[in-house]
Amino acid sequence: MMAPEDAFRLLADGLGKAGTPQAFDHLVERISSIFDAEHVLVGKLLSDNATIRTVAFWSHGTLQPATVYTLAGTPCESVLSDEVCEFTEGVCQRFPDDAMLQELGVESYVGVPLRSPQGHLIGLLAVLSSRPLDLASYGPEVLRIAAAQSGAEMARRSEEDKRRSSDYRIQQLIYWDSVTGLPNRRSFMERLEDACEQARLRDTCLGLLYLDLQRFRQINDTQGHELGDQILAEIAGRLTAQSDPGEFVARLGGDEFMVLLTDTRPAAMAHAVERYRNSLLPPIQLAERSFSVSASVGAALFPRDADTAQSLFQHVSIALNHAKHDPSRTRFFTTTMVDELHQHEILQLRFSEALANDKLSLAFQPQFCLNTGKLIGAEALCRWHDDILGQVSPATFIPLAEEQGLICSLGEWVLDAACQQLLTWEQQGKPFPGRLCVNVSAQQMDDPRLAEHILRIATRVLPGKLGLELTESGLMRNPEQTVRITRALCEAGFSLAIDDFGTGYSSLTYLKRFAADTLKIDMSFVRDMLKSSHDHAIVSTIIAMAKNLGMQTVAEGVEEAEQAEALRALGCSGVQGFHFGRPVDGVTFAELWL
């Protein structure tokens, strides 16, 4: 420590700002110099008497944003019961659950409680160092004087806060986020408006980064919102610590943050993205758990990408949406994104209308027995021909239905249309042999009442005439629920096939419990089985497995006679593919095969 006269002179200078907004900021900087310590904080005890919020935090030569932490498991907890609490070394080992100590690498800690002039405990002053602190004899006196003045200042501010009008408190709520201490959405949008106007007047550029945390909702759901809020506060602190002069960080709500970069360029924006992304790399240590959090980032530049604050915000939102589906998790806005968005919106609207107005249709692809060559069934495939867009691929509108939350409605439409087609063929005197298979989506399997819905729709036909095809990955989303659903359908007389088998991750344990009678071999294996020994081995294994489990096999995508012959030699039961028949409408199907 410095000489006593220098220390008390510096302390007096630090206390000289009492009554000003900078009082605590000025004090923690001076205390840091006096004790030659990297970190000094003044914290206010919150109303729960179990949490501290920093009102001034000096660390590594700069002021840090406000942060909130619980007292339990920290040396601060001891401070509130002692006049001076000193841990001269090994404080990290003594308090292993204190995330702040671990992150700062603190070796020693000295703390003193703050009391109001009336003697009420209201906060604490703490000095932290990565080296063992060697307090001079006058050190405790310095802390006592600083604590007395800080307690009086904190009490004065509390009384001042109480005297403020309710309008002022409402304004604070309007502009600041209570969880992170960052500016909120309203505050940010007003700042963005001003920044765009200044950039326009000065002929400069400004950038916008939109960060959306990945998997944070899962943490909230499994660990609780209280811990989720602590993680958000930690992330806010990290983002703010990364901000350079001219950068403004805000929380928009939920798990979304925004960074405004003034007077920037594309290259500088790219570096900023990396800075903020890298700040999230170290795991967050909370409640004896380690949480890894990353973010998708959208970026846009003013005035290159937009000429108003509102359109800039809109365009960075579009870029973020693309980033979520990009392997790099980062996308800079381009004008083609707007065109794609408009096309996507048109597609969404027209698909919703097509589904609501019964403008979809079914095609039917035959399935044959390999040994006898007889028709054993067919797969019902949904088709959509739009008056404006033309023929739209299922690879386009199926994901669209999932995105819009319409996949269950689409599944019910397909099942209903398949039942109607079976009745039509029956009425025409062309009864359908075997079973007509309908695909069931993974999202439909999430519904515990799926079996009830299917039984309600399929009352018009004999259950043995209908087969349901469920993807392997869809079955494994909730295996226990899948077991209940498949058994209920099997007992009702439906046949069940596991579609695209070999591409998912089902275990043999569950495979035996699912009430399925058929494995469909995915076309990706059939396509190259004559050229790839690996694919041939997979197909052979699936067929052998099915035989051992008493199940049938249907190979998809058979386009060559040689493939069919190889499958027959391996003992495959049935086939489906262009070599035997392409998907056709109900009338053509009856003419060709019924």
WOGIMO-V323454 format. One record per residue. RES is the residue in three letters. SS is DSSP state (a for helix, b for strand, c for the rest). Layout:
<<RES | SS> <RES | SS>>
This chain:
<<MET | c> <MET | c> <ALA | c> <PRO | a> <GLU | a> <ASP | a> <ALA | a> <PHE | a> <ARG | a> <LEU | a> <LEU | a> <ALA | a> <ASP | a> <GLY | a> <LEU | a> <GLY | c> <LYS | c> <ALA | c> <GLY | c> <THR | c> <PRO | c> <GLN | c> <ALA | a> <PHE | a> <ASP | a> <HIS | a> <LEU | a> <VAL | a> <GLU | a> <ARG | a> <ILE | a> <SER | a> <SER | a> <ILE | a> <PHE | a> <ASP | c> <ALA | c> <GLU | c> <HIS | b> <VAL | b> <LEU | b> <VAL | b> <GLY | b> <LYS | b> <LEU | b> <LEU | c> <SER | c> <ASP | c> <ASN | c> <ALA | c> <THR | b> <ILE | b> <ARG | b> <THR | b> <VAL | b> <ALA | b> <PHE | b> <TRP | b> <SER | b> <HIS | c> <GLY | c> <THR | b> <LEU | b> <GLN | c> <PRO | c> <ALA | c> <THR | c> <VAL | b> <TYR | b> <THR | b> <LEU | c> <ALA | c> <GLY | c> <THR | c> <PRO | a> <CYS | a> <GLU | a> <SER | a> <VAL | a> <LEU | c> <SER | c> <ASP | c> <GLU | c> <VAL | b> <CYS | b> <GLU | b> <PHE | b> <THR | c> <GLU | c> <GLY | c> <VAL | a> <CYS | a> <GLN | a> <ARG | a> <PHE | c> <PRO | c> <ASP | c> <ASP | c> <ALA | a> <MET | a> <LEU | a> <GLN | a> <GLU | a> <LEU | a> <GLY | c> <VAL | c> <GLU | c> <SER | b> <TYR | b> <VAL | b> <GLY | b> <VAL | b> <PRO | b> <LEU | b> <ARG | b> <SER | c> <PRO | c> <GLN | c> <GLY | c> <HIS | c> <LEU | b> <ILE | b> <GLY | b> <LEU | b> <LEU | b> <ALA | b> <VAL | b> <LEU | b> <SER | b> <SER | c> <ARG | c> <PRO | c> <LEU | c> <ASP | c> <LEU | c> <ALA | c> <SER | c> <TYR | c> <GLY | a> <PRO | a> <GLU | a> <VAL | a> <LEU | a> <ARG | a> <ILE | a> <ALA | a> <ALA | a> <ALA | a> <GLN | a> <SER | a> <GLY | a> <ALA | a> <GLU | a> <MET | a> <ALA | a> <ARG | a> <ARG | a> <SER | a> <GLU | a> <GLU | a> <ASP | a> <LYS | a> <ARG | a> <ARG | c> <SER | c> <SER | a> <ASP | a> <TYR | a> <ARG | a> <ILE | a> <GLN | a> <GLN | a> <LEU | a> <ILE | a> <TYR | a> <TRP | b> <ASP | c> <SER | c> <VAL | c> <THR | c> <GLY | c> <LEU | c> <PRO | b> <ASN | c> <ARG | a> <ARG | a> <SER | a> <PHE | a> <MET | a> <GLU | a> <ARG | a> <LEU | a> <GLU | a> <ASP | a> <ALA | a> <CYS | a> <GLU | a> <GLN | a> <ALA | a> <ARG | a> <LEU | a> <ARG | a> <ASP | c> <THR | c> <CYS | c> <LEU | b> <GLY | b> <LEU | b> <LEU | b> <TYR | b> <LEU | b> <ASP | b> <LEU | b> <GLN | c> <ARG | c> <PHE | a> <ARG | a> <GLN | a> <ILE | a> <ASN | a> <ASP | a> <THR | a> <GLN | a> <GLY | c> <HIS | a> <GLU | a> <LEU | a> <GLY | a> <ASP | a> <GLN | a> <ILE | a> <LEU | a> <ALA | a> <GLU | a> <ILE | a> <ALA | a> <GLY | a> <ARG | a> <LEU | a> <THR | a> <ALA | a> <GLN | a> <SER | c> <ASP | c> <PRO | c> <GLY | c> <GLU | b> <PHE | b> <VAL | b> <ALA | b> <ARG | b> <LEU | b> <GLY | b> <GLY | c> <ASP | c> <GLU | b> <PHE | b> <MET | b> <VAL | b> <LEU | b> <LEU | b> <THR | b> <ASP | c> <THR | c> <ARG | c> <PRO | a> <ALA | a> <ALA | a> <MET | a> <ALA | a> <HIS | a> <ALA | a> <VAL | a> <GLU | a> <ARG | a> <TYR | a> <ARG | a> <ASN | a> <SER | a> <LEU | c> <LEU | c> <PRO | c> <PRO | c> <ILE | b> <GLN | b> <LEU | b> <ALA | c> <GLU | c> <ARG | b> <SER | b> <PHE | b> <SER | c> <VAL | c> <SER | c> <ALA | b> <SER | b> <VAL | b> <GLY | b> <ALA | b> <ALA | b> <LEU | b> <PHE | b> <PRO | c> <ARG | c> <ASP | c> <ALA | b> <ASP | c> <THR | c> <ALA | a> <GLN | a> <SER | a> <LEU | a> <PHE | a> <GLN | a> <HIS | a> <VAL | a> <SER | a> <ILE | a> <ALA | a> <LEU | a> <ASN | a> <HIS | a> <ALA | a> <LYS | c> <HIS | c> <ASP | c> <PRO | c> <SER | c> <ARG | c> <THR | b> <ARG | b> <PHE | b> <PHE | c> <THR | c> <THR | a> <THR | a> <MET | a> <VAL | a> <ASP | a> <GLU | a> <LEU | a> <HIS | a> <GLN | a> <HIS | a> <GLU | a> <ILE | a> <LEU | a> <GLN | a> <LEU | a> <ARG | a> <PHE | a> <SER | a> <GLU | a> <ALA | a> <LEU | a> <ALA | a> <ASN | c> <ASP | c> <LYS | c> <LEU | b> <SER | b> <LEU | b> <ALA | b> <PHE | b> <GLN | b> <PRO | b> <GLN | b> <PHE | b> <CYS | b> <LEU | c> <ASN | c> <THR | c> <GLY | c> <LYS | c> <LEU | b> <ILE | b> <GLY | b> <ALA | b> <GLU | b> <ALA | b> <LEU | b> <CYS | b> <ARG | b> <TRP | b> <HIS | b> <ASP | b> <ASP | c> <ILE | c> <LEU | c> <GLY | b> <GLN | b> <VAL | b> <SER | c> <PRO | a> <ALA | a> <THR | a> <PHE | a> <ILE | a> <PRO | a> <LEU | a> <ALA | a> <GLU | a> <GLU | a> <GLN | a> <GLY | c> <LEU | c> <ILE | a> <CYS | a> <SER | a> <LEU | a> <GLY | a> <GLU | a> <TRP | a> <VAL | a> <LEU | a> <ASP | a> <ALA | a> <ALA | a> <CYS | a> <GLN | a> <GLN | a> <LEU | a> <LEU | a> <THR | a> <TRP | a> <GLU | a> <GLN | a> <GLN | c> <GLY | c> <LYS | c> <PRO | c> <PHE | c> <PRO | c> <GLY | c> <ARG | b> <LEU | b> <CYS | b> <VAL | b> <ASN | b> <VAL | b> <SER | c> <ALA | a> <GLN | a> <GLN | a> <MET | a> <ASP | c> <ASP | c> <PRO | c> <ARG | c> <LEU | a> <ALA | a> <GLU | a> <HIS | a> <ILE | a> <LEU | a> <ARG | a> <ILE | a> <ALA | a> <THR | a> <ARG | a> <VAL | c> <LEU | c> <PRO | a> <GLY | a> <LYS | a> <LEU | b> <GLY | b> <LEU | b> <GLU | b> <LEU | b> <THR | b> <GLU | a> <SER | a> <GLY | a> <LEU | a> <MET | c> <ARG | c> <ASN | c> <PRO | a> <GLU | a> <GLN | a> <THR | a> <VAL | a> <ARG | a> <ILE | a> <THR | a> <ARG | a> <ALA | a> <LEU | a> <CYS | a> <GLU | a> <ALA | c> <GLY | c> <PHE | c> <SER | b> <LEU | b> <ALA | b> <ILE | b> <ASP | b> <ASP | b> <PHE | b> <GLY | c> <THR | c> <GLY | c> <TYR | c> <SER | c> <SER | c> <LEU | a> <THR | a> <TYR | a> <LEU | a> <LYS | a> <ARG | a> <PHE | c> <ALA | c> <ALA | c> <ASP | c> <THR | b> <LEU | b> <LYS | b> <ILE | b> <ASP | c> <MET | a> <SER | a> <PHE | a> <VAL | a> <ARG | a> <ASP | c> <MET | c> <LEU | c> <LYS | c> <SER | c> <SER | a> <HIS | a> <ASP | a> <HIS | a> <ALA | a> <ILE | a> <VAL | a> <SER | a> <THR | a> <ILE | a> <ILE | a> <ALA | a> <MET | a> <ALA | a> <LYS | a> <ASN | a> <LEU | c> <GLY | c> <MET | c> <GLN | b> <THR | b> <VAL | b> <ALA | b> <GLU | c> <GLY | c> <VAL | c> <GLU | c> <GLU | c> <ALA | a> <GLU | a> <GLN | a> <ALA | a> <GLU | a> <ALA | a> <LEU | a> <ARG | a> <ALA | a> <LEU | a> <GLY | c> <CYS | c> <SER | c> <GLY | b> <VAL | b> <GLN | c> <GLY | c> <PHE | c> <HIS | c> <PHE | c> <GLY | c> <ARG | c> <PRO | c> <VAL | b> <ASP | c> <GLY | a> <VAL | a> <THR | a> <PHE | a> <ALA | a> <GLU | a> <LEU | a> <TRP | a> <LEU | c>>
